[in-house]
């Protein structure tokens, strides 16, 4: 779906709902910007566009805008602080990505599991360090 089509559709939707395009919300500005770009966009680029289009926007509203962006169903966070339109991705693409993240977290948690009956590794490391020191001292004596 061409990005111009999406921008035109959004403008028509606003006109049908009786919204004045001069009184756009920060999210509407963000949506139009991402539609016009037609590719994933960083949050900072979106935020700078909002500030440019709505100069009365206070910089201290950045965190609220970020929260609203995450809650708005039109956008999807792709990771790496990149955002795009949710409509461009199938549910399976987004769902598989999330499952991968959870799998990584589970793997990390499994690695961190500690057996309370197992001898602590610090003692083993201490023995290995002592052996290394002994080897170095032997080499110096030779």
ROKOL-98493 format. One record per residue: x, y, z of N, C-alpha, C in turn; chain. Coordinates in steps of 0.2 Angstrom, whole numbers. Layout:
N
X / Y / Z / X / Y / Z / X / Y / Z / A
...
END
This chain:
142
4 / -6 / 0 / 0 / 0 / 0 / 4 / 6 / 0 / A
4 / 11 / -5 / 8 / 16 / -5 / 7 / 21 / 0 / A
13 / 24 / 3 / 12 / 29 / 9 / 7 / 35 / 7 / A
7 / 37 / 1 / 3 / 43 / -1 / -4 / 41 / 0 / A
-6 / 35 / -1 / -13 / 32 / -1 / -15 / 33 / 7 / A
-10 / 30 / 11 / -12 / 30 / 18 / -13 / 37 / 21 / A
-8 / 42 / 19 / -9 / 49 / 21 / -16 / 52 / 19 / A
-17 / 51 / 12 / -24 / 53 / 10 / -30 / 50 / 13 / A
-29 / 44 / 15 / -35 / 40 / 18 / -35 / 43 / 25 / A
-30 / 45 / 29 / -30 / 48 / 35 / -33 / 55 / 35 / A
-31 / 59 / 30 / -34 / 65 / 30 / -41 / 65 / 28 / A
-44 / 60 / 24 / -51 / 60 / 23 / -55 / 57 / 29 / A
-52 / 53 / 33 / -55 / 51 / 39 / -56 / 57 / 44 / A
-50 / 61 / 44 / -51 / 67 / 49 / -56 / 71 / 46 / A
-57 / 72 / 40 / -62 / 77 / 37 / -69 / 74 / 38 / A
-70 / 68 / 38 / -76 / 64 / 39 / -78 / 65 / 46 / A
-74 / 65 / 50 / -75 / 65 / 58 / -76 / 72 / 60 / A
-74 / 77 / 55 / -75 / 84 / 57 / -69 / 87 / 61 / A
-64 / 84 / 60 / -58 / 86 / 64 / -54 / 92 / 60 / A
-52 / 97 / 63 / -49 / 102 / 60 / -42 / 100 / 59 / A
-39 / 100 / 53 / -32 / 98 / 52 / -27 / 103 / 55 / A
-29 / 109 / 57 / -25 / 114 / 60 / -24 / 112 / 67 / A
-28 / 108 / 70 / -28 / 106 / 77 / -26 / 99 / 78 / A
-21 / 97 / 75 / -19 / 90 / 75 / -16 / 88 / 82 / A
-17 / 82 / 84 / -13 / 80 / 90 / -6 / 78 / 89 / A
-2 / 77 / 94 / 5 / 75 / 93 / 5 / 68 / 89 / A
0 / 64 / 91 / 0 / 57 / 88 / -2 / 57 / 81 / A
-7 / 62 / 79 / -9 / 63 / 72 / -3 / 65 / 68 / A
1 / 70 / 71 / 7 / 72 / 67 / 12 / 66 / 66 / A
13 / 62 / 72 / 17 / 57 / 71 / 15 / 52 / 66 / A
9 / 51 / 66 / 6 / 46 / 61 / 7 / 48 / 54 / A
5 / 55 / 52 / 7 / 57 / 46 / 14 / 57 / 44 / A
18 / 58 / 49 / 25 / 58 / 47 / 28 / 51 / 45 / A
26 / 46 / 49 / 28 / 39 / 48 / 25 / 37 / 41 / A
19 / 39 / 40 / 15 / 37 / 33 / 19 / 40 / 28 / A
21 / 46 / 28 / 25 / 50 / 23 / 32 / 47 / 22 / A
35 / 45 / 27 / 42 / 42 / 26 / 41 / 35 / 23 / A
36 / 31 / 25 / 35 / 25 / 21 / 40 / 19 / 24 / A
44 / 20 / 29 / 49 / 16 / 32 / 49 / 17 / 39 / A
52 / 12 / 43 / 53 / 13 / 50 / 57 / 20 / 52 / A
55 / 23 / 57 / 57 / 29 / 59 / 59 / 29 / 66 / A
65 / 32 / 68 / 67 / 32 / 75 / 62 / 37 / 79 / A
62 / 36 / 86 / 58 / 40 / 90 / 60 / 47 / 90 / A
66 / 48 / 90 / 69 / 55 / 90 / 67 / 59 / 84 / A
67 / 55 / 78 / 65 / 59 / 72 / 57 / 61 / 72 / A
53 / 56 / 75 / 46 / 57 / 76 / 45 / 63 / 80 / A
49 / 63 / 86 / 48 / 68 / 91 / 50 / 75 / 88 / A
55 / 75 / 84 / 57 / 82 / 81 / 52 / 84 / 76 / A
49 / 80 / 73 / 44 / 82 / 68 / 38 / 85 / 72 / A
36 / 82 / 78 / 31 / 84 / 82 / 32 / 91 / 84 / A
38 / 92 / 86 / 40 / 99 / 89 / 40 / 104 / 83 / A
42 / 102 / 77 / 42 / 106 / 71 / 35 / 108 / 69 / A
30 / 103 / 69 / 23 / 104 / 67 / 19 / 108 / 72 / A
21 / 106 / 78 / 17 / 109 / 84 / 22 / 113 / 89 / A
24 / 119 / 87 / 29 / 122 / 90 / 27 / 124 / 98 / A
20 / 124 / 99 / 18 / 125 / 106 / 19 / 119 / 110 / A
21 / 114 / 108 / 22 / 108 / 111 / 28 / 109 / 116 / A
27 / 107 / 122 / 32 / 108 / 127 / 37 / 102 / 127 / A
43 / 103 / 128 / 48 / 98 / 128 / 47 / 93 / 134 / A
44 / 95 / 139 / 43 / 91 / 145 / 37 / 86 / 144 / A
34 / 86 / 138 / 29 / 82 / 136 / 31 / 76 / 133 / A
38 / 75 / 132 / 41 / 70 / 128 / 39 / 63 / 131 / A
40 / 62 / 137 / 39 / 56 / 140 / 31 / 54 / 139 / A
27 / 58 / 140 / 20 / 57 / 139 / 18 / 55 / 132 / A
21 / 58 / 127 / 21 / 57 / 120 / 23 / 50 / 119 / A
29 / 48 / 122 / 32 / 41 / 121 / 27 / 36 / 123 / A
24 / 37 / 129 / 19 / 33 / 132 / 13 / 32 / 128 / A
10 / 38 / 125 / 5 / 38 / 121 / 6 / 34 / 114 / A
12 / 35 / 112 / 14 / 32 / 106 / 14 / 24 / 106 / A
16 / 22 / 112 / 16 / 14 / 114 / 9 / 12 / 114 / A
4 / 16 / 117 / -2 / 14 / 118 / -7 / 14 / 111 / A
-5 / 19 / 107 / -9 / 20 / 101 / -8 / 14 / 96 / A
-14 / 11 / 94 / -14 / 5 / 90 / -11 / 6 / 83 / A
-10 / 12 / 81 / -8 / 13 / 74 / 0 / 11 / 73 / A
3 / 12 / 79 / 11 / 11 / 79 / 13 / 5 / 82 / A
19 / 3 / 80 / 22 / -3 / 83 / 30 / -2 / 84 / A
32 / -3 / 90 / 39 / -3 / 91 / 43 / -9 / 88 / A
48 / -7 / 84 / 52 / -13 / 81 / 58 / -15 / 85 / A
60 / -11 / 90 / 66 / -12 / 93 / 71 / -7 / 91 / A
76 / -6 / 95 / 81 / -2 / 92 / 79 / 5 / 92 / A
73 / 7 / 96 / 70 / 14 / 96 / 67 / 15 / 89 / A
66 / 10 / 85 / 63 / 12 / 78 / 55 / 10 / 79 / A
51 / 14 / 75 / 44 / 13 / 75 / 41 / 13 / 68 / A
36 / 10 / 67 / 33 / 10 / 60 / 25 / 9 / 61 / A
22 / 9 / 56 / 14 / 8 / 56 / 13 / 0 / 57 / A
8 / -1 / 62 / 6 / -8 / 63 / 3 / -11 / 57 / A
-1 / -7 / 53 / -4 / -10 / 48 / 0 / -13 / 43 / A
7 / -12 / 43 / 11 / -15 / 38 / 14 / -21 / 40 / A
12 / -24 / 46 / 15 / -30 / 48 / 9 / -35 / 50 / A
10 / -41 / 48 / 5 / -46 / 50 / 6 / -48 / 57 / A
1 / -51 / 60 / 1 / -52 / 67 / 6 / -57 / 68 / A
7 / -62 / 64 / 12 / -67 / 65 / 19 / -64 / 65 / A
21 / -59 / 61 / 27 / -56 / 61 / 28 / -53 / 68 / A
23 / -49 / 71 / 24 / -46 / 77 / 24 / -51 / 83 / A
20 / -56 / 82 / 20 / -61 / 88 / 26 / -65 / 88 / A
29 / -67 / 82 / 35 / -71 / 82 / 41 / -67 / 85 / A
41 / -61 / 84 / 46 / -56 / 86 / 46 / -56 / 94 / A
40 / -56 / 97 / 39 / -55 / 104 / 41 / -62 / 107 / A
39 / -67 / 104 / 41 / -74 / 107 / 48 / -75 / 107 / A
52 / -72 / 102 / 59 / -73 / 102 / 62 / -69 / 108 / A
59 / -63 / 110 / 62 / -59 / 115 / 61 / -63 / 122 / A
55 / -66 / 123 / 53 / -70 / 129 / 58 / -76 / 129 / A
59 / -79 / 123 / 64 / -85 / 123 / 71 / -83 / 126 / A
73 / -77 / 124 / 80 / -75 / 126 / 80 / -74 / 133 / A
75 / -71 / 136 / 74 / -69 / 143 / 74 / -76 / 147 / A
71 / -81 / 144 / 70 / -87 / 148 / 77 / -91 / 148 / A
81 / -90 / 142 / 88 / -93 / 142 / 92 / -90 / 147 / A
92 / -83 / 147 / 96 / -80 / 152 / 94 / -82 / 159 / A
88 / -83 / 161 / 86 / -85 / 167 / 88 / -92 / 169 / A
88 / -96 / 164 / 90 / -103 / 165 / 98 / -103 / 166 / A
102 / -99 / 163 / 109 / -98 / 164 / 110 / -96 / 171 / A
106 / -92 / 174 / 108 / -89 / 181 / 105 / -93 / 186 / A
102 / -99 / 185 / 99 / -103 / 190 / 105 / -106 / 194 / A
104 / -106 / 201 / 109 / -108 / 205 / 107 / -114 / 209 / A
111 / -119 / 210 / 109 / -125 / 214 / 112 / -124 / 221 / A
107 / -124 / 226 / 110 / -122 / 232 / 114 / -127 / 235 / A
114 / -133 / 233 / 119 / -139 / 235 / 125 / -139 / 231 / A
126 / -135 / 226 / 132 / -135 / 222 / 137 / -131 / 226 / A
144 / -133 / 225 / 149 / -129 / 228 / 150 / -123 / 224 / A
151 / -117 / 227 / 151 / -111 / 224 / 157 / -110 / 219 / A
156 / -107 / 214 / 162 / -107 / 209 / 168 / -102 / 211 / A
166 / -98 / 216 / 172 / -93 / 218 / 178 / -97 / 221 / A
176 / -103 / 224 / 181 / -107 / 227 / 185 / -110 / 222 / A
182 / -112 / 217 / 185 / -116 / 211 / 190 / -111 / 207 / A
187 / -105 / 207 / 191 / -99 / 203 / 197 / -98 / 207 / A
196 / -97 / 214 / 202 / -96 / 218 / 208 / -101 / 218 / A
206 / -107 / 217 / 211 / -113 / 216 / 214 / -112 / 210 / A
210 / -110 / 204 / 213 / -109 / 198 / 218 / -104 / 198 / A
217 / -98 / 201 / 221 / -92 / 201 / 227 / -94 / 205 / A
227 / -98 / 211 / 233 / -100 / 214 / 237 / -104 / 210 / A
234 / -109 / 206 / 238 / -113 / 201 / 242 / -109 / 196 / A
238 / -104 / 194 / 242 / -99 / 189 / 247 / -95 / 192 / A
247 / -93 / 198 / 252 / -89 / 202 / 258 / -94 / 203 / A
257 / -100 / 204 / 262 / -105 / 205 / 266 / -106 / 199 / A
262 / -107 / 193 / 265 / -108 / 187 / 270 / -102 / 185 / A
267 / -96 / 186 / 271 / -90 / 185 / 278 / -90 / 189 / A
277 / -91 / 195 / 283 / -91 / 200 / 288 / -96 / 197 / A
286 / -102 / 195 / 290 / -107 / 192 / 294 / -105 / 186 / A
290 / -101 / 182 / 293 / -99 / 176 / 299 / -93 / 177 / A
297 / -89 / 182 / 302 / -84 / 184 / 308 / -87 / 187 / A
308 / -93 / 191 / 314 / -96 / 194 / 318 / -99 / 189 / A
315 / -101 / 183 / 319 / -104 / 178 / 324 / -100 / 174 / A
END
